[in-house]
Amino acid sequence: MSAPAQHPILDPAAAPPFPAAALPVLRNAQLRKNVAHATDVIQGKRNRLVAEKTDWTELRESASAIRAHTLEHLGEYLAEFEERCTLAGGVVHWAADAGEAREIILRILQEEKADEVIKIKTMTSAEIQLNPFLRQNGVRAYETDLAEIILQLGEDEPSHVVVPALHVNRAQVREIFARTMNLPELSDDPQALTAAARTYLRKMFLTVPTAISGANYLIAETGGVAIVESEGNGRMCLTLPRTMITLAGIEKVIPRFRDLEVMLQVLARSATGERMNPYTSLWTGVTPGDGPQHFHVVLLDNGRSAMLRREMERQTLKCIRCGACMNTCPVYRQTGGHAYGSVYPGPIGAILTPQLQKLEHAQTLPYASSLCGACYDVCPVKINIPEVLIDLRAQVTEKERAEDRRFFDPIYVGMRVANWVFASAGRFRLAQRAARLGLRLFTRKDGWIHALPGVGGRWTMTRDLRGLPQQTFREWWAKERGR
């Protein structure tokens, strides 16, 4: 079994348009089978555990209200977090963009004289392309999450926010581990694969003195950080190293410690179909003689403040990265995550990535949706993703119109002409007569149009079109009234 197809570092600025990126995936039957099986399993578990909660609707409302309130007062809660974290012995850094965040982290590592770091899974570090940056500057980053190890050793990229190696099956995992860990006799039994990963990681946990983590939540009231995970690697990274660096988007803050009661309930059920995460780790500042003795938090903006200014798009920042929208999305099910060209795939990526890029890149992602609304139905914090998608589509259209990029596009020209025709009842009636005459050339005896020339052929490539009737309803009505 060969290794999974390799993917370049996910970068919206370099990624092809979604339709072009999705095409090779649609031809990869094994990958689609892997994605469909994994999402079916997760979605089934999620549905069963949500059904047993008689107060699930109230929990969703509460979680949505907590996130909305936080975003309304984000500056206040970030300031409170910084104050509390500093009092507890932490050091808070503010990064306006990806470049600044990378430089802050590199400077900390250089002060620690670190040439190796262990990492807890963090999508924010992938967002700022931290690993390749550190490698270019002589620092090797070791992922410790099992799925991230698979991807790192296989030189692959994540395709899901919770289960990043969802597109890889266990036979492919065995091939990667056997090749990179020099274990030719390794079987594809899950216990054997897990044991191989555990052995691979053990030395790193015991010898690498610096760690980098993400954060599920930043707690303003205590200045603390919360991380949830399923394997225990996070607990090892949080307790054994001498120095801990946490990188988190500014939207991850929540007001009070008690808010975790709600957020952890909806996260576990929505993300992995569990009543509770196997490992929930919380830490605040520095405790002499216990755990890391140097603690840094890097708060990343990278376009998030701009999103806050728009009321419609602001709700995107409510996201708790549960991945439920991906598991239920019919488009993601067929394409997997790599087609989105971003560390944030699926429906949430279709609205988050274009905004983080300020619509400079990833302009096709808002169209990577059927607008079926399934993502909104399962979102634990009630982000109306279809609503945001429609708004972003309008912005993309306005941007293209302003830049005259589509002025000579046949479809765009056709829509402009249609707008002019539909604006006048007289012009519309003339257009109907002209179309009736013109389409006679393509209408067969059965009354259907099976093929149109030019741009119209895009429609009839996949469906037939009913020919225009000899008489419109208005013409029939006028004739009947005249009798």
DRENDO-1510 file (C-alpha; in Angstrom, 1 decimal, always signed):
<recs>
REC; n; res; u; v; w
REC; 1; MET; +0.0; +0.0; +0.0 .
REC; 2; SER; +1.5; +3.3; -1.0 .
REC; 3; ALA; +1.5; +6.4; +1.2 .
REC; 4; PRO; -1.4; +8.9; +0.9 .
REC; 5; ALA; -1.1; +11.5; -1.9 .
REC; 6; GLN; +1.1; +14.3; -0.7 .
REC; 7; HIS; -0.3; +17.8; -0.6 .
REC; 8; PRO; +1.5; +21.2; -0.5 .
REC; 9; ILE; +1.3; +23.2; +2.6 .
REC; 10; LEU; -2.2; +24.5; +2.8 .
REC; 11; ASP; -2.0; +28.1; +1.8 .
REC; 12; PRO; -5.1; +30.0; +0.4 .
REC; 13; ALA; -2.8; +32.4; -1.5 .
REC; 14; ALA; -1.3; +29.5; -3.5 .
REC; 15; ALA; -4.3; +27.2; -3.6 .
REC; 16; PRO; -6.2; +26.6; -6.9 .
REC; 17; PRO; -9.9; +27.5; -7.1 .
REC; 18; PHE; -12.1; +25.0; -5.3 .
REC; 19; PRO; -13.6; +23.4; -8.4 .
REC; 20; ALA; -10.1; +22.7; -9.8 .
REC; 21; ALA; -8.9; +21.4; -6.4 .
REC; 22; ALA; -11.9; +19.2; -5.9 .
REC; 23; LEU; -11.7; +17.5; -9.3 .
REC; 24; PRO; -8.8; +15.1; -8.5 .
REC; 25; VAL; -10.4; +14.2; -5.2 .
REC; 26; LEU; -13.6; +13.3; -6.8 .
REC; 27; ARG; -11.6; +10.8; -8.9 .
REC; 28; ASN; -10.0; +9.3; -5.9 .
REC; 29; ALA; -12.4; +6.5; -4.8 .
REC; 30; GLN; -10.4; +5.3; -1.8 .
REC; 31; LEU; -10.1; +8.8; -0.3 .
REC; 32; ARG; -13.8; +9.4; -0.7 .
REC; 33; LYS; -14.6; +6.1; +0.8 .
REC; 34; ASN; -12.3; +6.9; +3.8 .
REC; 35; VAL; -14.0; +10.3; +4.3 .
REC; 36; ALA; -17.5; +9.0; +4.0 .
REC; 37; HIS; -16.9; +6.2; +6.5 .
REC; 38; ALA; -15.3; +8.4; +9.1 .
REC; 39; THR; -17.9; +11.1; +8.9 .
REC; 40; ASP; -20.7; +8.6; +9.0 .
REC; 41; VAL; -19.3; +7.1; +12.2 .
REC; 42; ILE; -18.7; +10.4; +13.9 .
REC; 43; GLN; -22.1; +11.8; +12.9 .
REC; 44; GLY; -23.9; +8.7; +14.1 .
REC; 45; LYS; -22.3; +8.9; +17.5 .
REC; 46; ARG; -23.0; +12.6; +17.7 .
REC; 47; ASN; -26.7; +12.1; +16.9 .
REC; 48; ARG; -27.1; +9.4; +19.5 .
REC; 49; LEU; -25.6; +11.5; +22.3 .
REC; 50; VAL; -27.4; +14.7; +21.4 .
REC; 51; ALA; -30.7; +12.7; +21.4 .
REC; 52; GLU; -30.2; +11.7; +25.0 .
REC; 53; LYS; -29.9; +15.3; +26.1 .
REC; 54; THR; -33.3; +16.6; +26.9 .
REC; 55; ASP; -31.9; +20.1; +27.3 .
REC; 56; TRP; -29.8; +20.1; +24.1 .
REC; 57; THR; -31.7; +23.1; +22.6 .
REC; 58; GLU; -31.2; +25.1; +25.8 .
REC; 59; LEU; -27.5; +24.1; +25.8 .
REC; 60; ARG; -27.1; +25.4; +22.2 .
REC; 61; GLU; -28.8; +28.6; +23.0 .
REC; 62; SER; -26.6; +29.1; +26.1 .
REC; 63; ALA; -23.4; +28.3; +24.2 .
REC; 64; SER; -24.4; +30.7; +21.4 .
REC; 65; ALA; -25.2; +33.4; +23.9 .
REC; 66; ILE; -21.9; +33.0; +25.7 .
REC; 67; ARG; -19.9; +33.3; +22.4 .
REC; 68; ALA; -22.0; +36.2; +21.1 .
REC; 69; HIS; -21.7; +38.1; +24.4 .
REC; 70; THR; -17.9; +37.5; +24.4 .
REC; 71; LEU; -17.5; +38.9; +20.9 .
REC; 72; GLU; -19.5; +42.0; +21.8 .
REC; 73; HIS; -17.1; +42.7; +24.6 .
REC; 74; LEU; -14.0; +41.0; +23.3 .
REC; 75; GLY; -11.6; +43.9; +24.1 .
REC; 76; GLU; -12.7; +43.9; +27.8 .
REC; 77; TYR; -12.3; +40.2; +28.2 .
REC; 78; LEU; -8.9; +40.1; +26.5 .
REC; 79; ALA; -7.7; +42.8; +28.8 .
REC; 80; GLU; -9.0; +40.9; +31.8 .
REC; 81; PHE; -7.3; +37.7; +30.6 .
REC; 82; GLU; -4.0; +39.5; +30.1 .
REC; 83; GLU; -4.1; +41.0; +33.6 .
REC; 84; ARG; -5.0; +37.7; +35.3 .
REC; 85; CYS; -2.5; +35.7; +33.3 .
REC; 86; THR; +0.3; +38.1; +34.1 .
REC; 87; LEU; -0.5; +38.1; +37.8 .
REC; 88; ALA; -0.3; +34.3; +37.7 .
REC; 89; GLY; +3.2; +34.4; +36.3 .
REC; 90; GLY; +2.5; +34.2; +32.5 .
REC; 91; VAL; +3.7; +36.5; +29.8 .
REC; 92; VAL; +1.2; +37.7; +27.2 .
REC; 93; HIS; +2.3; +38.7; +23.7 .
REC; 94; TRP; +0.0; +40.4; +21.1 .
REC; 95; ALA; +0.5; +39.5; +17.4 .
REC; 96; ALA; -1.2; +41.5; +14.8 .
REC; 97; ASP; -0.6; +39.0; +12.0 .
REC; 98; ALA; +1.0; +35.7; +11.2 .
REC; 99; GLY; +4.4; +37.1; +10.6 .
REC; 100; GLU; +4.5; +38.8; +13.9 .
REC; 101; ALA; +3.3; +35.7; +15.8 .
REC; 102; ARG; +6.0; +33.6; +14.1 .
REC; 103; GLU; +8.7; +36.1; +15.1 .
REC; 104; ILE; +7.5; +36.2; +18.7 .
REC; 105; ILE; +7.6; +32.5; +19.1 .
REC; 106; LEU; +11.0; +32.2; +17.4 .
REC; 107; ARG; +12.4; +34.9; +19.7 .
REC; 108; ILE; +11.2; +32.9; +22.8 .
REC; 109; LEU; +12.7; +29.7; +21.5 .
REC; 110; GLN; +16.0; +31.5; +20.8 .
REC; 111; GLU; +16.1; +32.9; +24.3 .
REC; 112; GLU; +15.5; +29.3; +25.5 .
REC; 113; LYS; +18.3; +28.0; +23.2 .
REC; 114; ALA; +15.7; +25.5; +21.9 .
REC; 115; ASP; +16.3; +23.6; +18.7 .
REC; 116; GLU; +13.4; +21.2; +19.2 .
REC; 117; VAL; +9.8; +21.6; +20.4 .
REC; 118; ILE; +7.0; +19.2; +21.0 .
REC; 119; LYS; +3.5; +20.4; +20.0 .
REC; 120; ILE; -0.1; +19.8; +21.0 .
REC; 121; LYS; -2.4; +19.9; +18.0 .
REC; 122; THR; -3.0; +23.5; +17.1 .
REC; 123; MET; -4.7; +24.7; +14.0 .
REC; 124; THR; -3.7; +28.2; +14.7 .
REC; 125; SER; +0.0; +27.3; +14.3 .
REC; 126; ALA; -0.9; +25.7; +10.9 .
REC; 127; GLU; -2.8; +28.9; +10.0 .
REC; 128; ILE; +0.4; +30.9; +10.5 .
REC; 129; GLN; +2.6; +28.2; +8.9 .
REC; 130; LEU; +4.7; +27.9; +12.0 .
REC; 131; ASN; +6.3; +24.5; +11.4 .
REC; 132; PRO; +8.0; +25.3; +8.1 .
REC; 133; PHE; +9.1; +28.7; +9.5 .
REC; 134; LEU; +10.7; +27.1; +12.5 .
REC; 135; ARG; +12.4; +24.5; +10.3 .
REC; 136; GLN; +13.9; +27.3; +8.2 .
REC; 137; ASN; +15.3; +28.8; +11.4 .
REC; 138; GLY; +16.8; +25.6; +12.7 .
REC; 139; VAL; +14.1; +24.4; +15.0 .
REC; 140; ARG; +12.5; +21.0; +14.6 .
REC; 141; ALA; +8.8; +20.7; +15.7 .
REC; 142; TYR; +7.5; +17.3; +16.7 .
REC; 143; GLU; +3.7; +16.8; +16.5 .
REC; 144; THR; +2.4; +14.6; +19.4 .
REC; 145; ASP; -1.2; +14.1; +18.4 .
REC; 146; LEU; -1.5; +10.6; +16.8 .
REC; 147; ALA; -3.3; +12.0; +13.6 .
REC; 148; GLU; -0.7; +14.8; +13.3 .
REC; 149; ILE; +2.1; +12.3; +13.6 .
REC; 150; ILE; +0.6; +10.3; +10.8 .
REC; 151; LEU; +0.4; +13.5; +8.6 .
REC; 152; GLN; +3.9; +14.8; +9.6 .
REC; 153; LEU; +5.6; +11.5; +8.9 .
REC; 154; GLY; +3.6; +11.0; +5.7 .
REC; 155; GLU; +4.3; +14.5; +4.5 .
REC; 156; ASP; +0.6; +15.1; +4.2 .
REC; 157; GLU; -1.7; +17.8; +5.3 .
REC; 158; PRO; -4.8; +17.8; +7.6 .
REC; 159; SER; -8.3; +17.4; +6.1 .
REC; 160; HIS; -10.5; +17.9; +9.2 .
REC; 161; VAL; -10.4; +20.2; +12.2 .
REC; 162; VAL; -10.9; +17.4; +14.8 .
REC; 163; VAL; -9.8; +14.3; +12.9 .
REC; 164; PRO; -7.0; +15.7; +10.7 .
REC; 165; ALA; -6.0; +12.3; +9.3 .
REC; 166; LEU; -9.6; +11.3; +8.6 .
REC; 167; HIS; -8.8; +10.7; +4.9 .
REC; 168; VAL; -6.1; +8.0; +5.7 .
REC; 169; ASN; -7.0; +4.4; +6.5 .
REC; 170; ARG; -5.1; +2.1; +8.8 .
REC; 171; ALA; -3.3; +0.2; +6.0 .
REC; 172; GLN; -1.9; +3.5; +4.8 .
REC; 173; VAL; -0.9; +4.4; +8.4 .
REC; 174; ARG; +0.9; +1.1; +8.7 .
REC; 175; GLU; +2.9; +1.8; +5.6 .
REC; 176; ILE; +3.9; +5.3; +6.9 .
REC; 177; PHE; +5.0; +4.0; +10.3 .
REC; 178; ALA; +6.8; +1.0; +8.9 .
REC; 179; ARG; +8.7; +3.2; +6.4 .
REC; 180; THR; +9.6; +6.1; +8.7 .
REC; 181; MET; +10.1; +4.2; +12.0 .
REC; 182; ASN; +12.0; +1.4; +10.4 .
REC; 183; LEU; +9.4; -1.2; +11.5 .
REC; 184; PRO; +9.0; -3.5; +8.5 .
REC; 185; GLU; +7.1; -6.2; +10.4 .
REC; 186; LEU; +4.5; -3.8; +11.9 .
REC; 187; SER; +0.9; -4.9; +11.4 .
REC; 188; ASP; -2.1; -2.7; +10.8 .
REC; 189; ASP; -3.7; -3.7; +14.0 .
REC; 190; PRO; -4.8; -0.4; +15.8 .
REC; 191; GLN; -3.2; -1.4; +19.1 .
REC; 192; ALA; +0.1; -2.1; +17.3 .
REC; 193; LEU; +0.0; +1.2; +15.5 .
REC; 194; THR; -0.8; +3.0; +18.7 .
REC; 195; ALA; +2.1; +1.3; +20.5 .
REC; 196; ALA; +4.5; +2.2; +17.7 .
REC; 197; ALA; +3.5; +5.9; +18.0 .
REC; 198; ARG; +3.8; +5.7; +21.8 .
REC; 199; THR; +7.3; +4.4; +21.6 .
REC; 200; TYR; +8.2; +7.0; +19.0 .
REC; 201; LEU; +7.0; +9.8; +21.3 .
REC; 202; ARG; +8.2; +8.7; +24.7 .
REC; 203; LYS; +11.8; +9.9; +24.3 .
REC; 204; MET; +10.6; +13.3; +23.0 .
REC; 205; PHE; +8.3; +13.8; +26.0 .
REC; 206; LEU; +11.1; +13.0; +28.4 .
REC; 207; THR; +13.9; +15.0; +26.7 .
REC; 208; VAL; +12.5; +18.0; +24.8 .
REC; 209; PRO; +12.2; +20.9; +27.3 .
REC; 210; THR; +10.0; +23.3; +25.2 .
REC; 211; ALA; +6.4; +22.8; +24.1 .
REC; 212; ILE; +3.9; +24.7; +21.9 .
REC; 213; SER; +0.1; +24.4; +22.4 .
REC; 214; GLY; -3.1; +25.8; +21.1 .
REC; 215; ALA; -6.1; +26.6; +23.2 .
REC; 216; ASN; -9.7; +25.6; +23.1 .
REC; 217; TYR; -10.6; +28.3; +25.6 .
REC; 218; LEU; -8.9; +31.2; +27.3 .
REC; 219; ILE; -10.6; +32.0; +30.6 .
REC; 220; ALA; -10.7; +35.8; +31.3 .
REC; 221; GLU; -11.7; +35.4; +35.0 .
REC; 222; THR; -8.7; +33.3; +35.9 .
REC; 223; GLY; -6.2; +34.0; +33.2 .
REC; 224; GLY; -6.1; +30.3; +32.5 .
REC; 225; VAL; -6.0; +28.1; +29.4 .
REC; 226; ALA; -8.1; +25.0; +28.7 .
REC; 227; ILE; -7.3; +22.3; +26.2 .
REC; 228; VAL; -9.3; +19.2; +25.4 .
REC; 229; GLU; -7.9; +16.1; +23.7 .
REC; 230; SER; -8.4; +12.3; +23.5 .
REC; 231; GLU; -4.9; +10.7; +23.9 .
REC; 232; GLY; -3.1; +12.2; +26.8 .
REC; 233; ASN; -0.3; +13.7; +24.7 .
REC; 234; GLY; -1.5; +17.1; +25.6 .
REC; 235; ARG; -1.2; +16.3; +29.3 .
REC; 236; MET; +2.4; +15.2; +28.8 .
REC; 237; CYS; +3.2; +18.4; +26.8 .
REC; 238; LEU; +1.7; +20.6; +29.5 .
REC; 239; THR; +3.5; +19.1; +32.5 .
REC; 240; LEU; +6.9; +17.9; +31.5 .
REC; 241; PRO; +8.6; +20.8; +29.5 .
REC; 242; ARG; +10.3; +23.6; +31.2 .
REC; 243; THR; +8.8; +26.2; +28.8 .
REC; 244; MET; +5.2; +26.3; +27.5 .
REC; 245; ILE; +4.1; +28.6; +24.6 .
REC; 246; THR; +0.4; +28.8; +23.9 .
REC; 247; LEU; -0.7; +30.3; +20.6 .
REC; 248; ALA; -4.4; +31.2; +20.4 .
REC; 249; GLY; -6.7; +33.4; +18.3 .
REC; 250; ILE; -8.1; +36.3; +20.2 .
REC; 251; GLU; -11.7; +34.9; +19.8 .
REC; 252; LYS; -10.9; +31.9; +22.0 .
REC; 253; VAL; -11.5; +33.8; +25.2 .
REC; 254; ILE; -14.6; +33.1; +27.4 .
REC; 255; PRO; -15.7; +35.3; +30.3 .
REC; 256; ARG; -15.9; +33.0; +33.3 .
REC; 257; PHE; -14.7; +29.7; +34.5 .
REC; 258; ARG; -18.3; +28.5; +34.9 .
REC; 259; ASP; -18.9; +29.0; +31.2 .
REC; 260; LEU; -16.8; +25.8; +30.6 .
REC; 261; GLU; -19.8; +23.8; +32.0 .
REC; 262; VAL; -21.8; +24.7; +28.9 .
REC; 263; MET; -18.9; +24.8; +26.4 .
REC; 264; LEU; -17.4; +21.5; +27.2 .
REC; 265; GLN; -20.8; +19.7; +27.0 .
REC; 266; VAL; -21.6; +20.9; +23.5 .
REC; 267; LEU; -18.0; +20.5; +22.3 .
REC; 268; ALA; -17.6; +16.9; +23.3 .
REC; 269; ARG; -20.9; +15.7; +21.8 .
REC; 270; SER; -20.5; +17.8; +18.6 .
REC; 271; ALA; -16.8; +17.0; +17.9 .
REC; 272; THR; -16.4; +13.3; +18.7 .
REC; 273; GLY; -19.7; +12.0; +19.9 .
REC; 274; GLU; -18.7; +11.7; +23.5 .
REC; 275; ARG; -20.3; +12.8; +26.7 .
REC; 276; MET; -17.0; +14.2; +27.9 .
REC; 277; ASN; -13.6; +14.6; +26.5 .
REC; 278; PRO; -11.1; +12.0; +27.8 .
REC; 279; TYR; -8.6; +14.7; +28.8 .
REC; 280; THR; -9.5; +18.2; +29.8 .
REC; 281; SER; -6.4; +20.1; +30.9 .
REC; 282; LEU; -6.5; +23.6; +32.6 .
REC; 283; TRP; -3.5; +25.6; +33.7 .
REC; 284; THR; -2.9; +29.1; +35.0 .
REC; 285; GLY; +0.4; +30.8; +35.0 .
REC; 286; VAL; +3.4; +29.3; +36.7 .
REC; 287; THR; +3.6; +27.2; +39.9 .
REC; 288; PRO; +7.2; +27.0; +41.4 .
REC; 289; GLY; +8.5; +23.4; +41.2 .
REC; 290; ASP; +5.5; +22.0; +39.3 .
REC; 291; GLY; +5.1; +22.0; +35.5 .
REC; 292; PRO; +6.5; +24.6; +33.1 .
REC; 293; GLN; +8.4; +27.4; +34.8 .
REC; 294; HIS; +8.2; +29.8; +31.8 .
REC; 295; PHE; +4.7; +30.3; +30.4 .
REC; 296; HIS; +3.9; +32.5; +27.3 .
REC; 297; VAL; +0.6; +33.2; +25.6 .
REC; 298; VAL; +0.7; +34.6; +22.1 .
REC; 299; LEU; -2.7; +36.2; +21.2 .
REC; 300; LEU; -3.2; +36.2; +17.4 .
REC; 301; ASP; -5.4; +38.7; +15.5 .
REC; 302; ASN; -4.5; +37.9; +11.9 .
REC; 303; GLY; -7.7; +39.4; +10.4 .
REC; 304; ARG; -10.1; +38.6; +13.3 .
REC; 305; SER; -10.5; +42.3; +14.3 .
REC; 306; ALA; -11.7; +43.2; +10.8 .
REC; 307; MET; -14.3; +40.4; +11.0 .
REC; 308; LEU; -15.6; +41.8; +14.3 .
REC; 309; ARG; -16.6; +45.0; +12.5 .
REC; 310; ARG; -19.2; +43.3; +10.3 .
REC; 311; GLU; -22.3; +42.2; +12.2 .
REC; 312; MET; -23.1; +39.4; +9.7 .
REC; 313; GLU; -19.6; +37.9; +9.5 .
REC; 314; ARG; -18.9; +38.4; +13.2 .
REC; 315; GLN; -20.8; +35.2; +14.1 .
REC; 316; THR; -18.0; +33.2; +12.3 .
REC; 317; LEU; -15.8; +33.9; +15.3 .
REC; 318; LYS; -18.2; +32.0; +17.6 .
REC; 319; CYS; -16.8; +28.8; +16.1 .
REC; 320; ILE; -15.5; +26.3; +18.7 .
REC; 321; ARG; -13.8; +24.0; +16.1 .
REC; 322; CYS; -15.9; +21.0; +16.7 .
REC; 323; GLY; -16.1; +19.9; +13.1 .
REC; 324; ALA; -19.8; +19.0; +13.2 .
REC; 325; CYS; -20.5; +21.1; +10.1 .
REC; 326; MET; -18.0; +19.0; +8.1 .
REC; 327; ASN; -19.4; +15.7; +9.2 .
REC; 328; THR; -22.9; +16.6; +8.0 .
REC; 329; CYS; -21.9; +18.6; +4.8 .
REC; 330; PRO; -22.7; +16.8; +1.5 .
REC; 331; VAL; -20.0; +18.8; -0.3 .
REC; 332; TYR; -17.2; +18.0; +2.2 .
REC; 333; ARG; -18.3; +14.3; +2.2 .
REC; 334; GLN; -17.4; +14.2; -1.6 .
REC; 335; THR; -14.3; +16.3; -1.6 .
REC; 336; GLY; -12.7; +15.9; +1.8 .
REC; 337; GLY; -10.7; +18.8; +3.3 .
REC; 338; HIS; -7.7; +19.3; +0.9 .
REC; 339; ALA; -9.9; +20.8; -1.8 .
REC; 340; TYR; -10.5; +23.8; +0.4 .
REC; 341; GLY; -6.8; +24.8; +0.2 .
REC; 342; SER; -6.8; +25.9; +3.9 .
REC; 343; VAL; -6.2; +24.6; +7.3 .
REC; 344; TYR; -9.9; +25.3; +8.0 .
REC; 345; PRO; -11.9; +23.1; +5.6 .
REC; 346; GLY; -15.6; +22.3; +5.2 .
REC; 347; PRO; -18.5; +24.8; +5.7 .
REC; 348; ILE; -16.7; +26.8; +8.5 .
REC; 349; GLY; -13.6; +27.1; +6.3 .
REC; 350; ALA; -15.7; +28.3; +3.4 .
REC; 351; ILE; -16.7; +31.3; +5.5 .
REC; 352; LEU; -13.6; +31.7; +7.7 .
REC; 353; THR; -10.8; +31.5; +5.3 .
REC; 354; PRO; -12.0; +34.1; +2.8 .
REC; 355; GLN; -12.6; +36.5; +5.7 .
REC; 356; LEU; -9.1; +35.9; +7.2 .
REC; 357; GLN; -7.7; +36.6; +3.7 .
REC; 358; LYS; -9.9; +39.7; +3.3 .
REC; 359; LEU; -11.3; +38.2; +0.1 .
REC; 360; GLU; -7.9; +38.5; -1.5 .
REC; 361; HIS; -7.8; +34.8; -1.9 .
REC; 362; ALA; -10.1; +31.8; -1.6 .
REC; 363; GLN; -12.9; +33.6; -3.4 .
REC; 364; THR; -14.3; +30.4; -4.7 .
REC; 365; LEU; -14.9; +28.9; -1.2 .
REC; 366; PRO; -18.2; +30.6; -0.5 .
REC; 367; TYR; -19.5; +28.8; -3.5 .
REC; 368; ALA; -18.4; +25.4; -2.2 .
REC; 369; SER; -21.8; +24.7; -0.7 .
REC; 370; SER; -25.3; +23.6; -1.7 .
REC; 371; LEU; -26.8; +25.9; +0.9 .
REC; 372; CYS; -28.8; +22.9; +2.3 .
REC; 373; GLY; -28.5; +24.3; +5.8 .
REC; 374; ALA; -27.4; +21.0; +7.5 .
REC; 375; CYS; -24.4; +22.8; +8.9 .
REC; 376; TYR; -26.6; +25.4; +10.7 .
REC; 377; ASP; -28.8; +22.6; +12.1 .
REC; 378; VAL; -25.8; +20.8; +13.8 .
REC; 379; CYS; -23.7; +23.8; +14.9 .
REC; 380; PRO; -23.5; +23.8; +18.7 .
REC; 381; VAL; -23.1; +27.6; +18.8 .
REC; 382; LYS; -25.7; +28.3; +16.1 .
REC; 383; ILE; -23.6; +30.0; +13.5 .
REC; 384; ASN; -25.8; +30.6; +10.5 .
REC; 385; ILE; -23.3; +29.4; +7.9 .
REC; 386; PRO; -25.6; +29.6; +4.9 .
REC; 387; GLU; -26.5; +33.2; +5.7 .
REC; 388; VAL; -22.8; +34.1; +5.9 .
REC; 389; LEU; -22.1; +32.2; +2.6 .
REC; 390; ILE; -24.7; +34.2; +0.7 .
REC; 391; ASP; -23.3; +37.5; +2.1 .
REC; 392; LEU; -19.8; +36.6; +1.1 .
REC; 393; ARG; -20.9; +35.6; -2.4 .
REC; 394; ALA; -22.4; +39.1; -2.8 .
REC; 395; GLN; -19.1; +40.6; -1.6 .
REC; 396; VAL; -17.2; +38.5; -4.1 .
REC; 397; THR; -19.5; +39.6; -6.9 .
REC; 398; GLU; -19.2; +43.3; -5.9 .
REC; 399; LYS; -15.4; +43.0; -5.7 .
REC; 400; GLU; -15.2; +41.4; -9.1 .
REC; 401; ARG; -17.5; +44.0; -10.6 .
REC; 402; ALA; -15.5; +46.9; -9.1 .
REC; 403; GLU; -12.3; +45.4; -10.5 .
REC; 404; ASP; -13.9; +44.8; -13.9 .
REC; 405; ARG; -12.6; +41.3; -13.8 .
REC; 406; ARG; -15.8; +39.8; -15.2 .
REC; 407; PHE; -16.7; +42.5; -17.7 .
REC; 408; PHE; -16.1; +40.3; -20.7 .
REC; 409; ASP; -17.2; +37.1; -19.0 .
REC; 410; PRO; -20.1; +35.7; -21.2 .
REC; 411; ILE; -22.1; +34.7; -18.1 .
REC; 412; TYR; -21.6; +38.1; -16.5 .
REC; 413; VAL; -22.6; +39.9; -19.7 .
REC; 414; GLY; -25.6; +37.6; -19.9 .
REC; 415; MET; -26.7; +38.5; -16.4 .
REC; 416; ARG; -26.4; +42.2; -17.1 .
REC; 417; VAL; -28.5; +41.8; -20.2 .
REC; 418; ALA; -31.1; +39.8; -18.3 .
REC; 419; ASN; -31.2; +42.5; -15.7 .
REC; 420; TRP; -31.9; +45.1; -18.4 .
REC; 421; VAL; -34.6; +42.9; -20.0 .
REC; 422; PHE; -36.4; +42.0; -16.7 .
REC; 423; ALA; -36.5; +45.7; -15.7 .
REC; 424; SER; -39.2; +46.4; -18.3 .
REC; 425; ALA; -42.4; +44.5; -19.0 .
REC; 426; GLY; -42.3; +45.5; -22.7 .
REC; 427; ARG; -38.7; +44.3; -23.1 .
REC; 428; PHE; -39.5; +41.1; -21.3 .
REC; 429; ARG; -42.4; +40.3; -23.7 .
REC; 430; LEU; -40.2; +41.1; -26.8 .
REC; 431; ALA; -37.4; +38.8; -25.3 .
REC; 432; GLN; -40.0; +36.0; -24.9 .
REC; 433; ARG; -41.0; +36.2; -28.5 .
REC; 434; ALA; -37.4; +36.3; -29.7 .
REC; 435; ALA; -36.4; +33.4; -27.5 .
REC; 436; ARG; -39.4; +31.3; -28.7 .
REC; 437; LEU; -38.3; +31.9; -32.3 .
REC; 438; GLY; -34.6; +31.3; -31.7 .
REC; 439; LEU; -35.0; +28.2; -29.6 .
REC; 440; ARG; -37.1; +26.5; -32.3 .
REC; 441; LEU; -33.9; +25.6; -34.0 .
REC; 442; PHE; -32.8; +23.5; -31.0 .
REC; 443; THR; -36.2; +22.1; -29.8 .
REC; 444; ARG; -36.8; +18.5; -30.9 .
REC; 445; LYS; -40.1; +17.0; -31.8 .
REC; 446; ASP; -40.6; +15.7; -28.2 .
REC; 447; GLY; -40.7; +19.3; -27.0 .
REC; 448; TRP; -37.3; +19.2; -25.2 .
REC; 449; ILE; -34.0; +20.9; -25.8 .
REC; 450; HIS; -31.2; +18.4; -25.5 .
REC; 451; ALA; -28.2; +20.6; -26.5 .
REC; 452; LEU; -27.5; +24.3; -26.6 .
REC; 453; PRO; -24.5; +26.0; -28.2 .
REC; 454; GLY; -21.9; +28.1; -26.4 .
REC; 455; VAL; -22.4; +29.0; -22.7 .
REC; 456; GLY; -25.9; +27.4; -22.8 .
REC; 457; GLY; -24.2; +24.1; -23.4 .
REC; 458; ARG; -23.0; +24.1; -19.7 .
REC; 459; TRP; -26.7; +23.6; -18.7 .
REC; 460; THR; -27.6; +21.0; -21.2 .
REC; 461; MET; -24.4; +19.0; -20.6 .
REC; 462; THR; -26.1; +17.5; -17.5 .
REC; 463; ARG; -29.8; +18.1; -18.0 .
REC; 464; ASP; -32.5; +18.7; -20.7 .
REC; 465; LEU; -34.5; +21.9; -21.0 .
REC; 466; ARG; -38.2; +22.1; -21.8 .
REC; 467; GLY; -38.8; +24.1; -25.0 .
REC; 468; LEU; -40.7; +27.3; -24.7 .
REC; 469; PRO; -44.5; +27.0; -25.1 .
REC; 470; GLN; -46.2; +28.6; -28.2 .
REC; 471; GLN; -48.2; +30.8; -25.9 .
REC; 472; THR; -47.4; +32.4; -22.5 .
REC; 473; PHE; -49.9; +32.5; -19.7 .
REC; 474; ARG; -50.4; +36.2; -20.1 .
REC; 475; GLU; -51.1; +35.8; -23.8 .
REC; 476; TRP; -53.6; +33.0; -23.1 .
REC; 477; TRP; -55.3; +35.1; -20.4 .
REC; 478; ALA; -55.6; +38.1; -22.7 .
REC; 479; LYS; -57.0; +35.9; -25.4 .
REC; 480; GLU; -59.6; +34.3; -23.1 .
REC; 481; ARG; -60.7; +37.6; -21.6 .
REC; 482; GLY; -61.2; +39.0; -25.1 .
REC; 483; ARG; -63.7; +36.3; -26.0 .
</recs>
